[in-house]
Amino acid sequence: MIPILDLSRQTAALLPQIEALWREITTSGSFVLGRHGRALEAEIAALSGTRFALGVASGTDALHLVLRALGLGPGDEVITTPFSFIATAEAISYCGATPVFVDIDPATFNIDPARIEERITPRTRAVLPVHLFGQAADLEPILAVAEPHGLAVVEDCAQAIGTLYRGQPVGSFGVAGCLSFYPTKNLGAFGDGGMVVTSNPELAHRIASLRVHGSHERYYHDEVGYCSRLDELQAAVLRVKLPHLEQWNLRRAQIADRYDALLADLPLITPARAAYSTHTFHQYTVRTDARERVLALLREWQIGSGVYYPVPLHLQKAYAHLGYRPGDLPNAEKVAAEVFSLPMYPELDDEQIDQVAAALAGATAAVKV
Ligand SMILES: *Cc1c(COP(=O)(O)O)cnc(C)c1O
């Protein structure tokens, strides 16, 4: 059996180091926004090429607090992709603002910059591209369309820590980038965690306040804020893992190359590689119009797979009130009906990759796509 994700080897290898730090933290009594959190913020800012990084409770909160700090509220619109995890849109909704979904480029799965301008209205305040599966959205044309309209660009980097767009880290292009440390992400904690990266001092200052109940000085509150902090136990886990991230992401790219070669002759669309971005392969995602039959065979043969994401955001029940209809965003809908992701984690060995590929060869032949 090959699971889609197996964290056990990574965890086992690093546990002695993590346990030693945890012992130190539990005896120090400093549990929230302490030494490890501050050190991690400096390390992640350096990795992201930004002046500031602020630890928060999750990737969802990172997005929410950035949009809140930008002053978004009811009546405002934010242009984003319909093909993402729902947290991207939820962060907009939490502010009382409205997500405006723009169709994707079906090759890269990311928002199609050429379709943004036509959806800009006097209420549009920001554009929220997602760097899905580890590959950057095409930021240059996004920034070029946003700038003359005075729109903030906020990058959802939850799946793309370490990804470079034209040689520069994602998260450093927009006014802010938002990271998730959910356990399954390329840099995962032992629970929830997230971070905002930005080079804007006002934005950093505001988020530093919003995450601790709207205060810069304890018990003096400038505004109604939130309780959204990264704790020391999680920060320590992330600091132990961070020095390995580059190697892990390189191994993911190697695994992807091996999948590419082994799957080249099968009736599947393998991931497109955009010239403008590196790919850190949070997911290795393929397409076929015979998905359900192929997945049934993979399940039978105990080969892990996942569908990210089966329903585009504009057709989710949660967003029914926005009034989108099937057919409104055809690329996102087609891709959502055809994609599935293969086992992908740095500890996957070549033999397992070959097994997955052989199973896919068998399954696609059996269903004669
Ligand atoms: C995981 C994820 C988030 C949310 O991160 P959490 O830490 O789970 O809150 C947001 N956007 C995308 C694209 C994600 O994959």
Ligand as a Chemical Component Dictionary entry (heavy atoms), coordinates in Angstrom:
data_LIG
# 
_chem_comp.id                   LIG 
_chem_comp.type                 NON-POLYMER 
_chem_comp.pdbx_formal_charge   0 
_chem_comp.three_letter_code    LIG 
# 
loop_
_chem_comp_atom.comp_id 
_chem_comp_atom.atom_id 
_chem_comp_atom.alt_atom_id 
_chem_comp_atom.type_symbol 
_chem_comp_atom.charge 
_chem_comp_atom.model_Cartn_x 
_chem_comp_atom.model_Cartn_y 
_chem_comp_atom.model_Cartn_z 
_chem_comp_atom.pdbx_ordinal 
LIG C1 C1 C 0 -3.938 25.138 3.389  1  
LIG C2 C2 C 0 -4.370 26.299 2.609  2  
LIG C3 C3 C 0 -4.874 27.455 3.209  3  
LIG C4 C4 C 0 -5.210 27.555 4.666  4  
LIG O1 O1 O 0 -4.207 27.206 5.529  5  
LIG P1 P1 P 0 -4.560 26.635 6.988  6  
LIG O2 O2 O 0 -3.258 26.705 7.692  7  
LIG O3 O3 O 0 -5.073 25.251 6.799  8  
LIG O4 O4 O 0 -5.572 27.538 7.584  9  
LIG C5 C5 C 0 -5.164 28.545 2.415  10 
LIG N1 N1 N 0 -4.982 28.494 1.070  11 
LIG C6 C6 C 0 -4.527 27.394 0.463  12 
LIG C7 C7 C 0 -4.332 27.421 -1.020 13 
LIG C8 C8 C 0 -4.227 26.253 1.193  14 
LIG O5 O5 O 0 -3.788 25.161 0.569  15 
# 
loop_
_chem_comp_bond.comp_id 
_chem_comp_bond.atom_id_1 
_chem_comp_bond.atom_id_2 
_chem_comp_bond.value_order 
_chem_comp_bond.pdbx_ordinal 
LIG C1 C2 SING 1  
LIG C2 C3 SING 2  
LIG C2 C8 DOUB 3  
LIG C3 C4 SING 4  
LIG C3 C5 DOUB 5  
LIG C4 O1 SING 6  
LIG O1 P1 SING 7  
LIG P1 O2 DOUB 8  
LIG P1 O3 SING 9  
LIG P1 O4 SING 10 
LIG C5 N1 SING 11 
LIG N1 C6 DOUB 12 
LIG C6 C7 SING 13 
LIG C6 C8 SING 14 
LIG C8 O5 SING 15 
# 
